[in-house]
Amino acid sequence: MRKLSMALNIIMICCLTVAVLLYISITCSIHGGSSHCSYWETCTVNLYTLTPIFTFPYRHVSSTQLKVYVADSPEKLYEGYRFKDSYDFLNKGAKGMLLDVRQYAGLAITITMQNVKLPLSILILEKFGSVYKIVNWRELHPGEDWLIQLPDNSPLILELDP
């Protein structure tokens, strides 16, 4: 089993001038295959949310841990959640999928829910310095499509169980 480590930071600014900082620490390891791809990596994502409260210097900090599959090849990007009955299709405790679309930076793509049975919350991430920020998001249901322009700077897509 091979292990990879990387850090992914996401910054999201909410409408009520309350900033939310999500620090995501990801550890990846390769696990046994699926019906079409020889293996799927899983990543444990630790989300640390820092919310500034109006009474400085008090901050609210919370954390959430998620495990997601990693789609890092054209075959895995195509397969994704197609023909799957569960977000955790290999029974590894996964709650979603991280799509590595950096090779398609700046291009328009269609996220299709054709042959996908599960609703998905889709987060479009763009690298901003040493952090990633959420630049767009949408909840998609089976049969829907979403045409998007990927950001120019190291885009990633995070698909989660809504």
C-alpha positions as CSV (number, residue, x, y, z in Angstrom):
1,M,0.0,0.0,0.0
2,R,1.4,3.4,-1.1
3,K,0.7,6.5,1.0
4,L,0.8,10.1,-0.2
5,S,0.4,13.2,1.9
6,M,-0.6,16.7,0.9
7,A,-2.4,19.7,2.5
8,L,-5.4,21.4,1.0
9,N,-6.7,24.7,2.4
10,I,-10.1,26.1,1.5
11,I,-11.3,29.6,2.2
12,M,-15.0,30.4,2.0
13,I,-16.5,33.9,2.6
14,C,-20.1,33.8,3.7
15,C,-22.8,36.4,2.9
16,L,-23.0,37.9,6.3
17,T,-19.4,39.1,6.4
18,V,-18.4,36.1,8.5
19,A,-15.3,34.5,7.1
20,V,-15.0,30.7,7.4
21,L,-11.6,29.2,7.0
22,L,-11.4,25.4,6.3
23,Y,-8.1,23.7,6.6
24,I,-8.1,20.4,5.0
25,S,-5.4,17.8,5.7
26,I,-5.5,14.9,3.3
27,T,-3.8,11.5,3.6
28,C,-4.1,9.2,0.6
29,S,-3.7,5.5,0.3
30,I,-4.4,3.1,-2.6
31,H,-7.2,0.5,-2.0
32,G,-8.6,-2.4,-4.1
33,G,-10.4,-1.8,-7.3
34,S,-13.8,-1.0,-8.7
35,S,-15.6,-2.4,-11.7
36,H,-13.8,-0.3,-14.3
37,C,-10.7,1.1,-12.6
38,S,-7.9,-1.0,-11.2
39,Y,-7.7,1.0,-7.9
40,W,-9.2,3.9,-6.0
41,E,-7.3,6.1,-3.6
42,T,-9.1,7.3,-0.5
43,C,-8.3,10.5,1.3
44,T,-9.1,11.4,4.9
45,V,-10.1,15.0,4.9
46,N,-9.8,16.9,8.2
47,L,-11.8,20.2,8.0
48,Y,-10.9,22.8,10.6
49,T,-13.4,25.6,10.5
50,L,-12.5,29.0,12.0
51,T,-15.3,31.5,12.3
52,P,-14.5,35.0,13.5
53,I,-17.1,36.1,15.9
54,F,-18.1,39.8,16.2
55,T,-16.4,40.1,19.7
56,F,-12.7,40.1,18.9
57,P,-10.5,38.0,19.6
58,Y,-13.0,35.2,20.3
59,R,-13.0,32.6,17.5
60,H,-15.2,29.5,17.1
61,V,-13.3,26.5,16.0
62,S,-14.8,23.2,15.0
63,S,-13.5,20.2,13.0
64,T,-15.0,17.5,10.8
65,Q,-13.4,14.4,9.4
66,L,-14.4,13.0,6.0
67,K,-13.0,10.2,3.9
68,V,-13.3,10.7,0.1
69,Y,-12.3,8.7,-3.0
70,V,-9.8,10.4,-5.4
71,A,-10.5,10.5,-9.1
72,D,-7.1,11.3,-10.6
73,S,-7.1,9.7,-14.0
74,P,-9.3,10.2,-17.1
75,E,-10.9,6.8,-16.5
76,K,-11.8,7.6,-12.9
77,L,-13.1,11.1,-13.8
78,Y,-15.4,9.5,-16.4
79,E,-16.6,6.7,-14.1
80,G,-17.0,8.8,-10.9
81,Y,-20.4,7.9,-9.3
82,R,-21.8,6.4,-12.5
83,F,-23.7,3.2,-11.9
84,K,-23.0,3.3,-8.1
85,D,-25.6,2.7,-5.4
86,S,-23.7,4.3,-2.6
87,Y,-21.3,7.2,-1.9
88,D,-19.1,4.5,-0.3
89,F,-19.0,2.0,-3.2
90,L,-16.0,0.2,-1.9
91,N,-17.1,0.1,1.8
92,K,-14.2,2.3,3.0
93,G,-16.3,4.8,4.9
94,A,-16.2,7.5,2.1
95,K,-18.6,10.5,2.1
96,G,-17.7,11.8,-1.3
97,M,-15.1,12.1,-4.1
98,L,-12.2,14.6,-4.9
99,L,-11.8,15.1,-8.6
100,D,-8.3,16.2,-9.7
101,V,-9.1,18.4,-12.8
102,R,-5.9,20.5,-12.7
103,Q,-5.1,19.3,-16.3
104,Y,-8.3,20.9,-17.5
105,A,-7.7,24.4,-15.9
106,G,-9.5,27.2,-17.6
107,L,-11.6,24.9,-19.8
108,A,-15.4,24.7,-19.9
109,I,-16.6,21.3,-18.8
110,T,-20.0,19.7,-18.2
111,I,-20.6,17.9,-14.9
112,T,-23.2,15.3,-15.9
113,M,-25.4,13.2,-13.6
114,Q,-26.2,10.8,-16.5
115,N,-26.4,7.3,-15.0
116,V,-25.8,8.7,-11.5
117,K,-28.4,7.5,-8.9
118,L,-27.3,9.7,-6.0
119,P,-27.7,13.5,-5.4
120,L,-24.3,15.3,-5.0
121,S,-23.2,18.6,-3.5
122,I,-20.5,19.9,-5.9
123,L,-17.8,22.4,-4.7
124,I,-15.5,24.0,-7.3
125,L,-12.1,24.9,-5.7
126,E,-9.4,27.1,-7.0
127,K,-5.9,27.5,-5.6
128,F,-5.2,31.0,-4.2
129,G,-1.7,31.3,-2.9
130,S,-1.2,28.4,-0.5
131,V,-4.9,27.9,0.1
132,Y,-7.9,26.7,-2.0
133,K,-11.1,28.8,-2.1
134,I,-14.6,27.7,-3.0
135,V,-15.4,29.6,-6.2
136,N,-18.7,27.9,-7.0
137,W,-21.0,25.2,-5.7
138,R,-24.3,23.6,-6.6
139,E,-26.4,20.6,-5.6
140,L,-27.1,18.3,-8.5
141,H,-29.7,15.5,-8.8
142,P,-29.8,12.4,-11.1
143,G,-30.3,13.4,-14.7
144,E,-29.1,17.1,-14.3
145,D,-26.1,18.6,-16.0
146,W,-24.0,21.6,-15.1
147,L,-21.8,23.5,-17.6
148,I,-19.0,25.3,-15.8
149,Q,-15.9,27.2,-16.6
150,L,-13.1,25.7,-14.5
151,P,-10.8,28.2,-12.7
152,D,-7.4,28.9,-14.2
153,N,-5.3,28.1,-11.1
154,S,-5.1,24.4,-10.1
155,P,-8.9,23.6,-10.0
156,L,-10.3,20.7,-7.9
157,I,-13.9,19.5,-7.6
158,L,-15.2,18.1,-4.4
159,E,-18.4,16.0,-4.6
160,L,-20.1,15.2,-1.3
161,D,-23.1,13.5,0.0
162,P,-25.6,16.4,0.6
